[in-house]
Amino acid sequence: MDTGTHVVMGVALGGIATLDPAVSSDPALFNAVLIGTLVGSQAPDIDTALKLKNNAVYIRHHRGITHSIPAVLLWGISIPGIIYLFNPEVNFLHLWLWSFLAVILHVFVDIFNAYGTQAYRPITKRWVAYGFINTFDPYIFILHIAGIVAWNLGASPGIMWLIIYGVIAIYYVKRYFDKRELVRLIHEHVEGVTQIATSPTIKQNIWRIAITTPDHYYVGRAENGHLKILDTFVNKPIDEDDPVVQKALTDHNIKAFLSFSPVYRYELSYFDEYTEVRFIDLRYRSRGRYPFVAVAQIDDEHGDNLKILNSYTGWVFTEEKLQNKLSPMESKS
């Protein structure tokens, strides 16, 4: 989920914690628990700081190791442990319980987005992305804001938040069945489907879809139960025998893209000074463009002595901006 939703979920969990007699009877413990749920609801996203290094590192690691099973256990111990150092009089067991639950909730809700997480590491590095809740879901966020307002106006937080989370649980079930019906519809209209990537939008009745078959990729949109294929591409495997492609595959930006994207196509463009290898994620079609890409420009004018001139991976919404990102830098061998 987005940062704002994680924050309000931390507040909500602090409210639910008031149902714990140990928390409700001890103001110091309640304050410590509220800090723990707020910090715990944000901690796994500490890897957002990787953006300061570069896009490749961020894409390769965001929602990766920091959302893994070992990391969840580490957050669950370190967060209440640090809080306890400054509040040694509070009950550590209850502080740990609610802080740990906040971390678990953060990782749990993230697996339902199209982006997903590597929540099952170290068992597997597979990205878990069930793709039926938008990264920012206005219904979930508004319910939390309403709950916070009601709490400030004097509503009993424990029971109120349980009711709200009961409604949210029903909403998740509804969205699951919405996706299941969408998958059924796709199988009815497209033969030989091997993979479906769904990306829900903010609007309940509109979904982005990328479909893989042995021969083609189909990019479409579902609206009110009607499926429309917008683009069709040949499913062409990466030609690893092509030396230019081989060189591109060694680039850190290309590697980061391929480690993350489950459905993409690639293309080569030939220019006087270089050959461009471009990988295009098919999940995020917007206004006729595919904004999430990885590009490497390869100097192939000197026989076998290939060099990567420029490369980039990330979100760009115009070709002009992409070319600006591909500004000259020191050649890499």
C-alpha positions in Angstrom: 0.0 0.0 0.0 1.0 3.6 -0.2 2.7 5.4 2.7 -0.4 7.3 3.8 -2.5 4.1 4.1 0.2 2.4 6.1 0.3 5.3 8.5 -3.5 5.3 9.1 -3.3 1.5 9.6 -0.8 2.0 12.3 -3.2 4.4 14.0 -6.0 1.9 13.7 -4.0 -0.9 15.2 -3.2 1.3 18.1 -6.9 1.8 18.6 -7.6 -1.9 18.4 -4.9 -2.4 21.0 -7.2 -0.6 23.6 -9.2 -3.9 23.7 -6.1 -5.4 25.4 -6.8 -4.8 29.2 -3.0 -4.3 29.8 -3.0 -1.5 27.3 -6.2 0.2 28.2 -5.3 0.3 31.9 -1.9 1.8 31.5 -1.5 5.1 29.7 2.2 4.8 29.4 1.9 1.4 27.8 -0.8 2.7 25.4 1.5 5.5 24.3 4.4 3.1 23.8 2.1 0.7 21.8 0.8 3.5 19.6 4.4 4.5 18.8 5.2 0.8 18.1 2.2 0.4 15.8 3.0 3.6 13.9 6.7 2.7 13.5 5.9 -0.9 12.8 3.5 0.0 10.1 6.2 2.0 8.3 9.4 0.1 9.1 9.5 -2.4 6.1 9.4 0.5 3.7 12.7 1.9 5.0 14.2 0.6 1.7 12.5 3.6 0.0 15.7 5.4 0.9 17.4 3.4 -1.8 15.9 5.8 -4.3 18.7 8.2 -3.2 21.2 5.8 -4.7 19.6 5.1 -8.0 16.5 3.5 -9.6 18.2 0.2 -10.3 19.0 -0.5 -6.7 15.6 0.7 -5.6 13.7 -1.4 -8.1 15.8 -4.5 -7.3 15.4 -4.3 -3.6 12.2 -2.3 -2.7 9.7 -4.6 -0.9 12.4 -7.3 -1.1 14.5 -8.3 1.8 12.9 -5.7 4.1 9.6 -7.5 3.6 11.0 -11.0 4.0 10.3 -13.4 6.9 13.7 -12.7 8.6 13.2 -9.0 8.3 9.6 -9.2 9.8 11.0 -11.1 12.8 13.9 -8.5 13.1 11.5 -5.5 13.0 9.2 -7.3 15.5 12.0 -7.5 18.0 14.0 -4.3 17.4 11.1 -1.8 17.3 9.6 -2.7 20.7 13.1 -3.3 22.0 14.2 0.3 21.2 10.9 1.7 22.6 11.3 -0.3 25.8 14.8 1.2 26.4 13.1 4.6 26.9 10.1 3.1 28.7 11.4 0.3 30.9 8.4 0.5 33.2 5.9 -0.8 30.5 4.9 -4.4 29.9 7.3 -5.5 27.1 5.2 -8.6 26.1 2.2 -6.5 25.2 4.4 -3.8 23.6 6.1 -6.5 21.5 2.8 -8.1 20.5 1.2 -5.0 19.0 4.3 -3.7 17.4 5.0 -7.0 15.8 1.4 -7.2 14.6 1.8 -3.8 12.9 4.8 -5.1 10.9 3.0 -8.3 9.9 0.0 -6.2 8.8 2.2 -4.0 6.6 3.7 -6.9 4.7 0.4 -8.8 4.5 -1.6 -6.0 2.8 1.3 -5.3 0.4 1.0 -8.8 -1.2 -2.4 -7.9 -2.6 -1.1 -5.1 -4.9 0.1 -5.5 -8.4 3.6 -4.5 -7.3 3.8 -7.2 -4.7 6.6 -8.2 -2.3 9.2 -10.9 -1.7 7.3 -11.8 1.5 8.3 -15.5 1.3 12.0 -15.0 1.3 14.2 -16.9 2.1 11.9 -19.8 1.1 11.6 -18.3 -2.4 12.5 -15.0 -4.0 9.3 -15.1 -6.1 7.4 -11.8 -6.1 4.0 -12.3 -4.5 1.5 -10.0 -6.1 -2.1 -11.1 -6.1 -3.2 -7.9 -7.9 -6.7 -7.2 -6.7 -6.2 -4.2 -4.4 -4.8 -0.9 -5.8 -1.6 0.4 -4.1 -3.8 3.4 -3.1 -7.4 2.3 -2.5 -9.6 5.2 -1.7 -12.3 3.1 0.0 -9.8 1.7 2.5 -8.1 5.0 3.1 -11.5 6.9 3.6 -12.7 4.3 6.1 -9.5 4.8 8.1 -9.9 8.6 8.0 -13.5 8.3 9.1 -12.4 6.1 12.0 -9.7 8.5 13.1 -12.2 11.4 13.0 -14.7 9.3 15.0 -12.1 8.4 17.6 -11.2 12.1 18.0 -14.9 12.8 18.5 -15.1 10.3 21.4 -16.0 7.0 19.8 -14.8 3.9 21.6 -11.7 3.0 19.5 -11.5 -0.8 20.1 -14.9 -1.8 18.9 -15.1 0.9 16.2 -11.9 -0.2 14.6 -12.9 -3.9 14.8 -16.1 -3.0 12.9 -14.1 -1.0 10.3 -11.7 -3.8 9.8 -14.6 -6.3 9.5 -15.9 -4.1 6.6 -12.4 -4.0 5.1 -12.1 -7.8 5.3 -15.4 -8.2 3.5 -14.1 -5.7 0.9 -11.0 -7.8 0.3 -13.1 -10.9 -0.2 -15.2 -9.0 -2.7 -12.2 -7.8 -4.7 -10.8 -11.4 -4.7 -14.0 -12.6 -6.3 -13.9 -9.6 -8.7 -10.5 -10.8 -9.9 -11.5 -14.4 -10.1 -14.4 -13.5 -12.3 -12.0 -11.4 -14.4 -9.6 -14.3 -14.8 -12.5 -16.6 -15.9 -13.6 -14.0 -18.5 -10.0 -13.9 -19.9 -9.8 -17.6 -20.2 -13.1 -17.6 -22.1 -11.9 -15.1 -24.6 -8.2 -15.9 -25.0 -6.8 -19.3 -25.9 -3.7 -20.8 -24.4 -3.3 -18.4 -21.5 -0.2 -19.1 -19.4 0.0 -16.0 -17.2 -2.3 -13.1 -16.3 -1.1 -10.0 -14.6 -3.9 -7.8 -13.2 -3.5 -4.2 -12.1 -6.6 -2.8 -10.4 -7.1 0.9 -10.8 -8.6 3.4 -8.4 -12.0 2.8 -10.1 -13.6 -0.4 -8.9 -14.9 -1.4 -12.4 -11.7 -0.8 -14.4 -8.7 -3.1 -14.5 -5.4 -3.2 -16.5 -4.5 -6.6 -17.8 -1.4 -8.2 -19.4 -1.9 -11.7 -20.7 0.8 -14.1 -21.8 0.3 -17.0 -24.2 3.1 -19.1 -25.8 3.0 -17.0 -29.0 1.7 -13.5 -27.9 1.3 -10.9 -25.2 -2.1 -9.2 -25.0 -2.5 -5.9 -23.2 -6.0 -5.0 -22.4 -8.5 -3.3 -20.2 -11.6 -4.7 -18.4 -14.4 -2.3 -17.7 -17.8 -3.3 -16.2 -17.1 -7.0 -17.0 -16.2 -6.3 -20.7 -12.7 -7.2 -21.9 -11.0 -5.1 -24.6 -7.6 -6.0 -26.1 -5.7 -2.8 -26.8 -2.3 -4.1 -28.0 -0.9 -7.4 -29.2 2.8 -8.3 -29.3 4.7 -11.4 -30.4 6.1 -13.4 -27.5 9.7 -13.3 -28.5 12.2 -14.9 -26.2 15.4 -13.0 -25.4 18.0 -13.7 -28.0 21.0 -14.4 -25.8 23.1 -15.4 -28.8 23.1 -11.8 -30.0 26.2 -10.1 -28.6 24.5 -6.8 -28.2 21.7 -8.3 -26.2 24.3 -10.3 -24.2 26.1 -7.0 -23.3 22.8 -5.3 -22.4 22.0 -8.2 -20.0 25.1 -7.4 -18.0 23.9 -3.8 -17.3 22.7 -3.1 -13.7 19.6 -1.3 -14.9 18.6 -4.1 -17.2 19.3 -6.7 -14.5 17.1 -4.7 -12.0 14.2 -4.5 -14.4 14.3 -8.2 -15.3 14.5 -9.2 -11.6 11.2 -7.4 -11.0 9.1 -7.5 -14.1 7.0 -10.6 -14.7 5.7 -9.7 -18.1 7.6 -7.6 -20.7 8.7 -7.5 -24.3 12.0 -6.2 -25.7 13.0 -4.5 -28.9 16.2 -3.4 -30.6 16.6 0.0 -32.4 19.6 0.7 -34.6 21.3 4.1 -34.8 24.5 5.4 -36.3 26.4 5.6 -33.0 24.8 2.7 -31.1 22.2 0.0 -30.8 19.4 0.5 -28.2 18.0 -2.4 -26.3 14.7 -1.6 -24.7 12.7 -3.7 -22.2 9.1 -2.7 -21.7 6.9 -3.8 -18.8 3.4 -4.5 -20.1 1.5 -4.2 -16.9 1.2 -0.4 -16.7 -0.2 0.8 -20.1 -1.3 4.4 -19.7 -2.6 6.7 -22.4 -1.2 4.4 -25.1 2.3 4.3 -23.6 4.2 1.9 -21.4 6.0 4.1 -18.9 8.0 1.5 -17.0 11.1 0.6 -19.0 14.7 -0.3 -19.0 17.0 0.9 -21.8 20.7 0.3 -22.6 22.5 2.0 -25.5 25.4 -0.2 -26.7 28.4 1.0 -28.7 28.8 -1.8 -31.3 31.0 0.0 -33.8 34.2 -1.6 -32.7 33.6 -5.3 -33.4 33.6 -7.5 -30.3 34.6 -4.5 -28.0 31.1 -3.6 -27.0 30.5 -0.9 -24.5 27.4 0.3 -22.6 27.2 4.0 -23.3 24.1 4.9 -21.3 21.3 3.0 -19.5 18.3 3.7 -17.4 15.4 2.0 -15.7 12.3 3.5 -14.2 9.1 5.4 -15.0 9.0 7.8 -17.9 5.9 9.1 -19.5 7.3 10.7 -22.6 10.1 9.8 -25.0 11.7 13.2 -24.5 12.0 12.6 -20.8 13.5 9.2 -21.4 16.1 10.6 -23.7 16.9 13.2 -21.1 17.4 10.4 -18.5 19.8 8.7 -21.0 22.3 11.6 -20.7 25.9 10.8 -21.5 27.9 9.4 -18.7 31.2 7.6 -18.5 31.2 4.5 -20.6 31.1 1.2 -18.8 32.8 -1.9 -20.1 
